[in-house]
């Protein structure tokens, strides 16, 4: 699994000729998720989840695997170190 770097976006990654040719040669499926940022997705500074960057995290209140799951996008009281109960020991 590869993730595009800070400040990049999924299109920039997928359009890279080297990425395309190497994945084709190896028979890989390319997946380039849209990262998270302080603003809406598409912000030039989008990245992966880190403290202060929680826009878009799931909070549907329906996850039976997470005790006390709420509708909050990110419950900072339950995730002060940005690890999630559903992740186990990660």
N, C-alpha and C positions, 0 to 999 in steps of 0.2 A: 504494500500500500504506500502510495506517495501522496504528499500534501504539498500544494503550491506554497511558496514562501510569503513572508510578510509583505503586504502591499500588492501582491499579485491577485489575480482572479482566476476563476475556473476556465474562462475562455482563453485567456493568455496561456495557460498551462496546456489545455487541450489542442491549441493551434500550433504548438511548438513542433517543428518538423522532426527533431530528434526524438522527442517523446512518442510521436506517432509512429515513426519507423521502427524504433526499438520495441514498442508494444506489439506492432504488427508481426515483426520477426519472431517474437516469443509467444504469440497467440494470447497476449494479455487483454483483458477488458479494462478500459480506462474509466475511472470514476473520479470526478473532480468536484467534490462538494463545495458549496458556497460557504465561506467562513462566517464568523460572527464578528461584529464590531460594535463600537459605541453607538453608531447610528444604524439606519436601516441597511439591510444587505445591499451591496453595490457600492458602499462607501469605499473609497480608494484604500483606506487603512483597515479594511476588514481583516480579521485573523481568526485563530481558533480561540476557544473559550479560555479566558484568563481573568483575574480579578478586575472588575470594572467593565468587563465585556461579556454581558450575559443576554444581550438582545436575541430573542428567538429560541431560547431554551424551552423545552417542553414543560408545561405545567397544567395539564388538562384535568388533574384531580382524579384520574381514572386508573392510575398504575397500581394494581393490587400488590405488586412486588415491593412497593415503597410505602412503608408504614407512615400514615398521616399525609399522604400525597395531597397537595392543595392545588387550587387553580392558579396560584401565583406562578408567573413565568420563572422566577428564580427566588426561592425562599432563602435569603441571606442568613437568617437565623439558624436554618438547618444545614446550610452548606458554607460555613465561614472559611473553610480551607479549600473550597471548590472541588471537593470530592463528593460523590453522590452515593446514597445508600444502595441504589440498584447496581452499582459498580462492584460491590463486594469489597475485596481487599486491594483494589487498584490504587 
